[in-house]
Amino acid sequence: MIYPTDVCMVGATGLVGHELLLILAHLEQVTKVKAISRSPMGKIPPHTENIILNFDKLKDHPDALKAQIFICCLGTTIKKAGSQEAFRKVDYKYVLEFAKLAEQVKAQKFIVISAMGADANSSVFYNRVKGEMEKSLRELKIPQIEIFRPSLILGERKEQRSGEGVAQKLSSYINPLLVGPLRKYRAIKATDIAKAMAIAALNFQPGFHIYQSDQIQHIADQK
């Protein structure tokens, strides 16, 4: 990777995306972060450009969104989206369209948050959509694609997700019990995911890489 570099990202208003934006904006290797959103983000950190766009028309703006690194932190729930179709639009269609844009502008790297259990053949709709998204990304000609599959994400969201609050409270008791092969099921802080993604953004290792929660934590713990 040649530095300095530009980053284009979507999902900067979400739990992980917001933390990641704050980190990227203060890295000397990053010249500018182009943060795409559907409405104004309000106060933004230094070296950040907030680009307001309709996500259905991302492909119409290749010049404005050109960057060496593309990062996707999009993600919703079926409850928030309102239907399975609406969920798939966000977690599959928009992610893939953003990745295709990265391919079009010859980006060097595409980083995306998926989910633990992602499997295109899963009987669970949520996991199947995430798996199909990952499978479609494999078909793109981007030098480096990195998939982050966190378990339960710890942090304060703007919106409450059913059952998540209880799970977060229990995680401090459950995490120490998850050892060996079970470490990948440990809950992980949004700040640690963001830190790991920022570290990964600055490392150029061509290929298709998948990181589970324990591997994400390991990257975040690097000095």
N, C-alpha and C positions, 0 to 999 in steps of 0.2 A: 504494500500500500504506500502511495506517495502522499506525504503530508506537506502543507495543510490540506484539509479535505472538507467537503460539504456533506451534510447529512439531510436527508429528506425523511420525515416521519409522519405517521398518522397515529391517532390514539393518544396524543400528548395530554389530553385532559383526564385520562383514566388514572387509576391507582398507580400502576407501574409506569405508565407513560409520563406522568407528571414528574415523578422522581427521576426518571431517565433524562428528561428534558433539562432539568436543573443541573445534572451532572455534565451532560454534553456541552451545555452552554459555557461551562467554565474550563473545558479542556483546551489547552493551547494548541493541540493538534487539529482541532475542529474550527474551521473558519466561520461557518454559518450553519445554523439549523433551520431548515424550512419546515415549519410545523403546520400541517394542513388540518383545518377544522371546518365544520359546517357553519359555525357562527363565531364571532370574535371571542378570543380567549381572555381578553382583558389584559392585565399586567403580565408581561412576558420577560424572561431573563435576558441578559446581554447576548448579542450576536445571534438573536433569534428573529426570524421573519414569520409572522403568522399569515398564512395564505388561506383565504376563505374560498372554499370550493364546494360544489355539489359532488358528492362521492360517485354519483352515476356518470360523471363527466371527467374523471381523472385523466383518461387517455387523451383528452382534447388539449392538454396543457403540458406536453413533454418538455418544452423549452424552459418554462417557468419552474418546473419541478426537477430539473436535471441535477443530479448529485452522484457522488461516488458510492455513498452508502445509503441504503434504504432500510428503514426500521418500521415495522408494523406492530403496534400495540392495541389494535382493535379487538374488541371482544364484548359480547353482551350475554344475556340470558334469554331463554324462551319467554319467561314471564315479562321481562322488560321489553323485549321486542314485540310481544303480543301474539306471535304465532311461530310455528316451525319454519314457515316460509320466510318470514321477516328475519328470524334468527340466521337462517342460512344465507340470506342476502348480505348480512354484515360479516359473519364469520367465515364465509366461503367466497362469495362473489367479490366483495370489496377487497378482501385480502389478495385474491388472485389477480384482480385488475391492477392493484397497486404493484404487485410483483411483475406483471407483464409490462407495466410502465418502466420499472427498473431495468428490465431486459431491453426495452426499446431504447433507452438512453444510455445503454451499455454501462450500467452501474457495476461495480466490482463485488458488491456484497448485498445480500438481503437477509435481514434478521426479523424473526417473527415469534410472537408468543403463541403457543398452541396449548395443549393441556395433557396432563398425565392420563394415559388410557386412550390417547388418540389412535383410532384404528378404522380404516376404511371399510372393514367387514364387521364392525361391531353392531350388535343388536340395539345398543343404546344410541339414540339419535344424536345427542351432543357429541359423544366420542366418534361417531361415524362421520359427522360433518368435519370435525377437526382432522380426522384421518384422511378424508377425501381432499381436504385443503393441502395437507402435506404431500399427498400423492401427486397432485397437480403441480405443485411447486417443483417436484423432481424432474418434470418434463421441460422446464425452462432452461435457457442457456445463460445462466448467471454464474460467474466463476465460483462464488462461495455463497452457500445458503446455510443459515444456522437456525435451528428450531429449538426453542426453549419450552420445555414441558414441565411447568411447576405443578406441585401438588396444591394444597390449600394455600392461598395467598393471604398473608397477615398484613393488616393495615386498615386504616379508616377510609371507607368508601363514602362518596357523596350520597349514594343510595344504599339502602339496606337490602341485603340478599337473604332470602328465607333460610334459616338454619345456620347461616354462616357465622353469626355472632356467637352462638353457643359453641360451634366447632372451634372458633378462634380461642375462646376461653379454655377449652379442654386441651388445646394443642400443647401447652406448656407441660402438661402431665403425660401426654401420649408420646410426644417426640422422643424423649429419652428411651422409651421402650422399643422404638423402631431402630433396630441395629442390623448390621450385615446387609443382606439383600433387601431388607425392609426400609432401609434408609431413604430410598427414593420416594417413600410415601410421607416423609416428614413435611410438615407445613413450613413455609418459608416466607420471610419478610419481603414486602414489595420493594423496600430499599435495597435488599440484597440481590433481588432479581435485576433491578435497574443497574446496580453496580456491575454485576456479571455481564450484562448486555453491553455496557459501555466498554468494559475490558475487551470483550469479544469483538466489538466494532473496530478496535485499533489493532487487532491481530489478523494478519492475512494468511489463511491456510485454506487454499482452494479445496472445494469438495462440498459434500452434503453432510452436515453435522447435526446430531440430535443430543440435547442435554436434558437429563432428568433432574428432579429437585436436588438430589444429593450432589450431583455434578455441578449444578448451578451454584449451590452453596460453596462448593470447593473453589470455584472460579472467584466468587465474591470475596472469599477469605484471603485471596492472594494479596501480598503487600504491594 
